Amino acid sequence: MAFENLSDKLQNVFKNLRSKGRLTEADVKAALKEVKMALLEADVNFKVVKQFIKAVQERAIGQDVMNGLNPGQMVIKIVNEEMVALMGNETTEIALKPGNEITIIMMVGLQGAGKTTTTAKLAGLFKKKGRKPLLAACDIYRPAAIQQLHINGEKQGVEVFSMGDKNKPVDIAKAAVEHASKNGYNTLIIDTAGRLHVDESMMEELQELKKNIQIDQCILVVDAMTGQDAVNVSETFNEKIGIDGVILTKLDGDTRGGAALSIRSVTGRPILYVGMGEKLTDLEQFYPDRMASRILGMGDVLTLIDKVSAEVDEEKAKALEQKMKKAEFGFDDYLESMAQMKKMGGLSSILSMLPGVGSQMKQIEEAMDEKKMAQTEGIILSMTPKERSNPSILNPSRKRRIAQGAGVDISEVNRLVKQFEQMRKVMKSMPKNMGGFPGLGGSKGKFKLPF
């Protein structure tokens, strides 16, 4: 996951700070030296790191901090505040015109950054918000780009306007604007061509589009895994054509995450969304405060609440909770809970948002191996509906048949049944509000995580 190494290193620095009753100026400088090295290793822009450390040090060595009751905690608070400021103190939304006025958004970026997929993700997001989006296929160079946009548009239930690859992008865009106007679309998202690297012909084409079409928002899509290159690309695009915001993709991958901490400071343009997976729903609003919280190992419970609210069926969750309390929880319910967890991005995604889990992430993932969970699913699916709803009838001969069907040893079936029975006993004995993670409430009511 992004920021894992940075998060681990920062947490070690903070652990040392907390362990000291009093802090000297030398203690703070030594800690910030380690923070500086951790940020540079995470591929954060050197000038950004220098300014960041200077800002933290000036605040941290003040009399109020050094003479306070808990100076270590105060320094951590300052680091958090400065990190939020680095990424932009406020969450920035894409500015959309009201009502039926058409907002024209131009998506730009290098080839391979995930621009076409992100364009479809964005359209789906706008559709959920009640907009009527239209996608325009203006990438006429990359093989299958138009087809890819059509496929993803269909999955999102969004129309794609295209004229093949023989027309000029500017002519396609003009026709798309006319089509949107005639057919009541209020959001037009133009997917433009990318290149393997920034070149003059690419910039000229984008400049021509901006010259001939009234572009309201120019959004740059960059690959977070390219580190400092992502920052350099953002700076170049902003200088050449002017961008209004950035969408960072592949932030769920094995990336050091430096781009997320550098782009705002270098370009002056906000990060709008982050891509957290390959599914068309894996696009998250960028919240600087929540991202800082994740990086510093403090979790991101608010985003977790959002995910639960969006993905978990409230009625199903309540029904599941009632079954747990009465120990009527069967293997079908167990499968349902696993499906709900997958909807929220899987175990790793959920764990990464829980406070204090960062340093123990690997151990927990090993203990709750997702491959093992897939094997569990195979065992359950090898049961008959009657066996799944009433595990007490699972005698040795039934277990042998299930093991053969799932391609596992009978000991694995016995282990699962034993664990399941223990879990049912624990669930029954739990107090009223302990059916999931307590405190995950929202405007839609009390939610429980489905496992």
C-alpha positions as CSV (number, residue, x, y, z in Angstrom):
1,M,0.0,0.0,0.0
2,A,1.1,3.6,-0.6
3,F,3.0,5.3,2.2
4,E,3.5,2.1,4.1
5,N,7.3,2.6,4.5
6,L,7.0,6.3,5.2
7,S,4.2,5.6,7.8
8,D,6.3,3.0,9.6
9,K,9.3,5.3,9.8
10,L,7.3,8.3,11.0
11,Q,5.6,6.2,13.6
12,N,9.0,5.0,15.0
13,V,10.1,8.7,15.2
14,F,6.9,9.6,17.1
15,K,7.2,6.6,19.4
16,N,10.6,7.9,20.5
17,L,9.3,11.5,21.0
18,R,6.4,10.2,23.1
19,S,8.7,8.2,25.3
20,K,10.6,11.3,26.4
21,G,9.1,13.2,29.3
22,R,10.8,16.5,28.4
23,L,12.2,17.5,25.0
24,T,15.3,19.5,24.3
25,E,15.9,21.5,21.2
26,A,18.4,18.8,20.2
27,D,15.7,16.1,20.6
28,V,13.4,17.9,18.2
29,K,16.2,18.6,15.6
30,A,17.2,14.9,15.8
31,A,13.6,13.7,15.3
32,L,13.1,16.2,12.4
33,K,16.3,15.0,10.7
34,E,14.8,11.5,10.7
35,V,11.5,12.8,9.4
36,K,13.4,14.6,6.6
37,M,15.2,11.4,5.6
38,A,11.9,9.5,5.6
39,L,10.2,12.1,3.4
40,L,13.1,12.1,0.9
41,E,13.1,8.3,0.7
42,A,9.3,8.5,0.0
43,D,10.3,10.6,-3.1
44,V,8.9,13.9,-1.8
45,N,10.3,16.9,-3.7
46,F,13.6,18.2,-2.0
47,K,12.5,21.8,-1.9
48,V,9.1,20.8,-0.4
49,V,10.9,18.7,2.3
50,K,13.2,21.6,3.1
51,Q,10.3,24.1,3.5
52,F,8.2,21.5,5.5
53,I,11.0,20.8,8.0
54,K,11.7,24.5,8.4
55,A,8.0,25.3,9.1
56,V,7.7,22.4,11.7
57,Q,11.0,23.3,13.4
58,E,10.1,27.0,13.8
59,R,6.8,26.0,15.5
60,A,8.1,23.0,17.5
61,I,11.0,24.8,19.2
62,G,8.7,27.5,20.5
63,Q,8.5,28.0,24.3
64,D,4.8,26.9,24.4
65,V,5.8,23.5,23.0
66,M,9.0,22.9,24.8
67,N,7.6,23.8,28.2
68,G,4.2,22.1,27.7
69,L,2.9,19.1,29.6
70,N,3.3,16.8,26.6
71,P,5.8,18.3,24.2
72,G,6.2,15.1,22.2
73,Q,2.5,15.0,21.4
74,M,2.6,18.7,20.5
75,V,5.4,18.2,18.0
76,I,3.4,15.3,16.4
77,K,0.3,17.7,16.2
78,I,2.5,20.3,14.5
79,V,3.8,17.7,11.9
80,N,0.2,16.7,11.2
81,E,-1.0,20.3,10.7
82,E,1.9,21.2,8.4
83,M,1.4,18.0,6.4
84,V,-2.3,19.0,5.9
85,A,-1.2,22.5,4.8
86,L,1.3,20.9,2.4
87,M,-1.4,19.0,0.6
88,G,-4.0,21.9,0.8
89,N,-6.0,22.7,3.9
90,E,-9.3,22.3,2.2
91,T,-10.9,19.6,0.1
92,T,-11.4,20.9,-3.5
93,E,-14.4,19.9,-5.6
94,I,-14.5,20.0,-9.4
95,A,-16.4,23.2,-10.1
96,L,-19.7,22.3,-11.9
97,K,-22.2,24.7,-13.5
98,P,-25.7,24.6,-12.0
99,G,-28.7,23.0,-13.6
100,N,-28.7,22.3,-17.3
101,E,-25.7,24.5,-18.1
102,I,-23.0,22.3,-19.6
103,T,-19.7,21.9,-17.7
104,I,-16.9,20.9,-20.1
105,I,-14.0,18.9,-18.5
106,M,-10.9,18.1,-20.4
107,M,-8.9,15.1,-19.1
108,V,-5.2,15.2,-19.9
109,G,-2.1,13.2,-19.0
110,L,0.6,10.8,-20.2
111,Q,-0.1,7.4,-21.7
112,G,-0.3,4.7,-19.1
113,A,-1.4,6.9,-16.2
114,G,-4.9,5.4,-16.4
115,K,-6.6,8.5,-17.9
116,T,-9.3,6.7,-20.0
117,T,-10.3,4.5,-17.0
118,T,-10.3,7.5,-14.7
119,T,-12.5,9.5,-17.2
120,A,-15.1,6.7,-16.9
121,K,-14.7,6.6,-13.1
122,L,-15.3,10.3,-12.9
123,A,-18.4,10.0,-15.1
124,G,-19.8,7.3,-12.8
125,L,-19.2,9.5,-9.8
126,F,-21.0,12.5,-11.4
127,K,-23.9,10.3,-12.4
128,K,-24.3,9.2,-8.7
129,K,-24.4,12.8,-7.8
130,G,-27.4,13.4,-10.1
131,R,-25.5,14.9,-13.1
132,K,-26.1,13.7,-16.7
133,P,-22.6,13.1,-18.1
134,L,-21.5,12.4,-21.6
135,L,-18.0,11.1,-22.5
136,A,-16.2,12.2,-25.7
137,A,-13.6,9.9,-27.2
138,C,-10.9,12.2,-28.6
139,D,-7.9,9.9,-28.2
140,I,-7.6,8.9,-31.9
141,Y,-4.0,7.5,-31.7
142,R,-3.8,4.8,-29.1
143,P,-5.1,1.5,-30.4
144,A,-8.4,0.4,-28.7
145,A,-8.7,3.7,-26.7
146,I,-12.1,4.5,-28.2
147,Q,-13.3,0.9,-27.6
148,Q,-12.0,1.0,-24.0
149,L,-14.0,4.2,-23.3
150,H,-17.1,2.7,-24.9
151,I,-16.8,-0.5,-22.7
152,N,-16.2,1.5,-19.5
153,G,-19.0,4.0,-20.4
154,E,-21.4,1.1,-20.9
155,K,-20.5,-0.4,-17.5
156,Q,-21.1,3.0,-15.9
157,G,-24.4,3.5,-17.8
158,V,-23.0,6.6,-19.4
159,E,-23.2,7.4,-23.2
160,V,-19.9,7.8,-25.1
161,F,-19.8,10.1,-28.2
162,S,-17.2,9.1,-30.8
163,M,-16.5,9.7,-34.5
164,G,-13.8,7.0,-35.0
165,D,-10.1,7.7,-35.4
166,K,-10.1,9.5,-38.8
167,N,-11.4,12.9,-37.5
168,K,-9.4,15.6,-35.8
169,P,-9.8,15.7,-32.0
170,V,-10.9,19.3,-32.1
171,D,-13.7,18.4,-34.6
172,I,-14.8,15.5,-32.4
173,A,-14.9,17.7,-29.4
174,K,-17.0,20.4,-31.2
175,A,-19.5,17.8,-32.3
176,A,-19.6,16.4,-28.8
177,V,-20.5,19.8,-27.4
178,E,-23.3,20.1,-29.9
179,H,-24.6,16.6,-29.1
180,A,-24.5,17.3,-25.4
181,S,-26.4,20.6,-25.9
182,K,-29.1,19.0,-28.1
183,N,-29.6,16.0,-25.8
184,G,-29.8,17.5,-22.3
185,Y,-26.3,16.5,-21.0
186,N,-25.0,18.9,-18.4
187,T,-21.4,17.4,-18.0
188,L,-19.1,16.7,-21.0
189,I,-15.9,14.9,-20.2
190,I,-13.4,14.9,-23.0
191,D,-10.8,12.0,-23.0
192,T,-7.7,13.3,-24.9
193,A,-4.7,11.5,-26.3
194,G,-1.7,10.8,-24.1
195,R,2.0,10.2,-25.1
196,L,4.7,8.2,-23.6
197,H,6.4,11.5,-22.6
198,V,5.5,15.2,-22.9
199,D,6.1,16.5,-26.5
200,E,5.3,19.6,-28.5
201,S,2.6,17.9,-30.8
202,M,0.7,16.8,-27.7
203,M,0.7,20.2,-26.1
204,E,-0.2,21.9,-29.4
205,E,-3.2,19.6,-29.7
206,L,-4.4,20.3,-26.2
207,Q,-3.8,24.1,-26.7
208,E,-6.0,23.9,-29.9
209,L,-8.8,22.1,-28.0
210,K,-8.7,24.9,-25.3
211,K,-8.6,27.6,-28.0
212,N,-11.7,26.2,-29.8
213,I,-13.7,24.7,-26.9
214,Q,-14.8,26.6,-23.8
215,I,-13.1,24.3,-21.3
216,D,-14.3,24.8,-17.8
217,Q,-12.0,22.4,-16.0
218,C,-8.7,20.9,-17.2
219,I,-7.9,17.9,-15.1
220,L,-4.5,16.2,-15.2
221,V,-4.3,12.5,-14.5
222,V,-0.9,11.3,-13.1
223,D,0.5,8.0,-12.0
224,A,1.5,8.1,-8.3
225,M,3.9,5.3,-8.9
226,T,6.2,7.5,-11.0
227,G,7.1,9.6,-7.9
228,Q,9.0,12.8,-8.7
229,D,8.2,12.3,-12.5
230,A,4.5,12.8,-11.6
231,V,5.4,16.1,-10.0
232,N,7.5,17.2,-13.0
233,V,4.8,16.2,-15.4
234,S,2.2,18.2,-13.4
235,E,4.5,21.3,-13.4
236,T,5.0,21.0,-17.2
237,F,1.3,20.6,-18.0
238,N,0.4,23.5,-15.8
239,E,3.0,25.8,-17.5
240,K,2.0,24.7,-21.0
241,I,-1.8,24.5,-21.0
242,G,-2.9,25.4,-17.4
243,I,-4.6,22.8,-15.2
244,D,-7.3,23.2,-12.6
245,G,-6.6,20.1,-10.6
246,V,-4.9,16.7,-10.4
247,I,-6.2,13.1,-10.1
248,L,-3.6,10.7,-8.7
249,T,-3.9,7.1,-9.9
250,K,-2.5,3.8,-8.5
251,L,-2.2,5.1,-5.0
252,D,-3.2,1.6,-3.8
253,G,-0.1,0.2,-5.4
254,D,3.5,-0.2,-4.1
255,T,4.2,3.5,-4.4
256,R,6.3,5.7,-2.1
257,G,3.6,8.4,-2.2
258,G,5.9,11.4,-2.6
259,A,3.8,12.8,-5.4
260,A,0.8,13.3,-3.2
261,L,2.9,15.3,-0.8
262,S,4.6,17.4,-3.5
263,I,2.1,18.3,-6.2
264,R,0.1,21.0,-4.4
265,S,3.2,22.8,-3.2
266,V,5.0,22.7,-6.6
267,T,2.1,23.4,-9.0
268,G,-0.3,25.4,-6.7
269,R,-3.0,23.1,-8.0
270,P,-5.1,20.8,-5.8
271,I,-5.4,17.0,-5.8
272,L,-9.1,16.4,-6.5
273,Y,-9.4,12.6,-6.4
274,V,-7.2,9.5,-5.9
275,G,-7.5,6.2,-7.7
276,M,-7.4,3.3,-5.1
277,G,-7.9,0.3,-7.4
278,E,-8.8,-1.0,-10.8
279,K,-12.6,-1.2,-10.4
280,L,-14.7,1.7,-11.8
281,T,-15.9,2.6,-8.3
282,D,-12.3,2.9,-7.0
283,L,-12.1,6.7,-7.1
284,E,-12.0,8.6,-3.8
285,Q,-12.4,12.2,-3.0
286,F,-9.0,13.6,-1.8
287,Y,-9.1,14.9,1.7
288,P,-5.8,16.4,2.8
289,D,-6.5,16.0,6.5
290,R,-7.5,12.3,6.1
291,M,-4.5,11.6,3.9
292,A,-2.2,13.1,6.5
293,S,-3.9,11.0,9.2
294,R,-3.2,7.9,7.2
295,I,0.4,8.8,6.5
296,L,1.0,9.4,10.2
297,G,-0.5,6.1,11.2
298,M,-3.6,7.7,12.8
299,G,-6.0,5.8,10.5
300,D,-8.8,7.3,8.5
301,V,-12.1,6.4,10.2
302,L,-14.1,9.0,8.3
303,T,-13.3,7.5,4.9
304,L,-14.1,4.1,6.4
305,I,-17.5,5.4,7.5
306,D,-18.1,6.7,3.9
307,K,-17.2,3.3,2.5
308,V,-19.5,1.5,4.9
309,S,-22.3,4.0,4.2
310,A,-21.9,3.6,0.4
311,E,-21.3,-0.1,0.1
312,V,-23.0,-1.8,3.0
313,D,-26.8,-2.5,2.7
314,E,-28.2,-1.1,5.9
315,E,-31.1,-3.5,6.1
316,K,-28.8,-6.5,5.4
317,A,-26.4,-5.2,8.1
318,K,-29.2,-4.9,10.7
319,A,-30.5,-8.4,9.8
320,L,-27.0,-9.8,10.1
321,E,-26.5,-8.2,13.5
322,Q,-29.8,-9.7,14.8
323,K,-28.7,-13.1,13.6
324,M,-25.3,-12.7,15.3
325,K,-27.0,-11.8,18.6
326,K,-29.3,-14.8,18.5
327,A,-26.5,-17.2,17.3
328,E,-28.5,-17.8,14.1
329,F,-25.6,-16.7,12.0
330,G,-25.1,-19.4,9.3
331,F,-22.4,-20.0,6.6
332,D,-24.5,-18.1,4.0
333,D,-24.4,-15.1,6.2
334,Y,-20.6,-15.6,6.5
335,L,-20.4,-15.5,2.7
336,E,-22.5,-12.4,2.6
337,S,-20.2,-10.7,5.1
338,M,-17.1,-11.6,3.0
339,A,-18.8,-10.2,-0.1
340,Q,-19.6,-6.9,1.7
341,M,-15.9,-6.7,2.8
342,K,-14.8,-7.2,-0.8
343,K,-17.1,-4.3,-1.9
344,M,-15.2,-2.0,0.5
345,G,-11.9,-2.9,-1.1
346,G,-11.0,-6.0,0.8
347,L,-9.3,-6.6,4.1
348,S,-6.1,-4.6,3.3
349,S,-8.1,-1.5,2.4
350,I,-10.2,-1.6,5.6
351,L,-7.2,-2.3,7.9
352,S,-5.2,0.6,6.4
353,M,-7.9,3.0,7.6
354,L,-8.0,1.8,11.2
355,P,-6.0,3.9,13.8
356,G,-2.9,2.2,15.1
357,V,-3.0,-0.7,12.7
358,G,-0.2,0.6,10.4
359,S,2.8,-1.0,12.2
360,Q,1.0,-4.3,12.7
361,M,-0.5,-4.4,9.2
362,K,1.7,-7.2,7.9
363,Q,1.2,-9.5,10.9
364,I,-2.6,-9.0,10.7
365,E,-2.7,-9.6,7.0
366,E,-0.6,-12.8,7.5
367,A,-3.0,-14.0,10.2
368,M,-6.0,-13.2,8.0
369,D,-4.6,-14.2,4.7
370,E,-6.9,-13.2,1.9
371,K,-5.9,-16.4,0.0
372,K,-7.0,-18.3,3.0
373,M,-10.3,-16.5,2.9
374,A,-10.8,-17.6,-0.7
375,Q,-10.2,-21.2,0.4
376,T,-12.8,-20.7,3.1
377,E,-15.2,-19.4,0.5
378,G,-14.5,-22.6,-1.6
379,I,-15.3,-24.8,1.4
380,I,-18.6,-23.1,2.2
381,L,-19.7,-23.2,-1.5
382,S,-19.1,-27.0,-1.5
383,M,-21.8,-27.3,1.2
384,T,-25.4,-27.8,0.4
385,P,-27.9,-25.0,1.3
386,K,-29.1,-27.1,4.2
387,E,-25.6,-27.6,5.6
388,R,-24.8,-23.9,5.2
389,S,-27.9,-22.8,7.2
390,N,-27.5,-25.5,9.8
391,P,-23.8,-26.4,10.5
392,S,-24.7,-28.7,13.3
393,I,-25.6,-31.5,10.8
394,L,-22.1,-31.6,9.5
395,N,-21.1,-35.2,10.3
396,P,-17.8,-36.8,9.2
397,S,-19.1,-38.2,5.9
398,R,-20.5,-34.8,5.0
399,K,-17.2,-33.1,5.8
400,R,-15.3,-35.6,3.7
401,R,-17.6,-34.8,0.7
402,I,-17.1,-31.1,1.3
403,A,-13.3,-31.4,1.5
404,Q,-13.3,-33.3,-1.8
405,G,-15.5,-30.7,-3.5
406,A,-13.3,-27.8,-2.3
407,G,-10.0,-29.7,-3.0
408,V,-8.7,-29.4,0.6
409,D,-7.8,-31.8,3.4
410,I,-10.7,-32.7,5.8
411,S,-8.7,-31.0,8.6
412,E,-9.3,-27.7,6.9
413,V,-13.1,-28.3,6.9
414,N,-12.9,-29.3,10.6
415,R,-10.9,-26.2,11.4
416,L,-13.4,-23.9,9.7
417,V,-16.4,-25.5,11.4
418,K,-14.7,-25.3,14.8
419,Q,-13.8,-21.6,14.3
420,F,-17.3,-20.9,13.1
421,E,-18.9,-22.4,16.2
422,Q,-16.5,-20.5,18.5
423,M,-17.4,-17.3,16.6
424,R,-21.1,-17.9,17.1
425,K,-20.6,-18.4,20.8
426,V,-18.6,-15.2,21.1
427,M,-21.2,-13.2,19.0
428,K,-24.0,-14.4,21.3
429,S,-22.2,-13.4,24.4
430,M,-21.3,-9.9,23.1
431,P,-22.9,-6.8,24.6
432,K,-25.6,-5.0,22.6
433,N,-23.4,-2.6,20.7
434,M,-20.4,-4.9,20.0
435,G,-21.6,-6.4,16.7
436,G,-18.8,-4.7,14.8
437,F,-16.5,-1.7,15.2
438,P,-18.2,0.6,17.7
439,G,-18.5,4.2,16.9
440,L,-18.9,3.8,13.1
441,G,-22.0,5.9,13.1
442,G,-23.2,8.3,10.4
443,S,-26.2,10.3,9.3
444,K,-27.7,7.1,7.9
445,G,-27.7,5.5,11.3
446,K,-25.5,2.9,13.0
447,F,-23.4,0.8,10.8
448,K,-21.4,-2.4,11.6
449,L,-18.6,-3.6,9.6
450,P,-19.7,-6.9,8.0
451,F,-17.2,-9.3,9.6
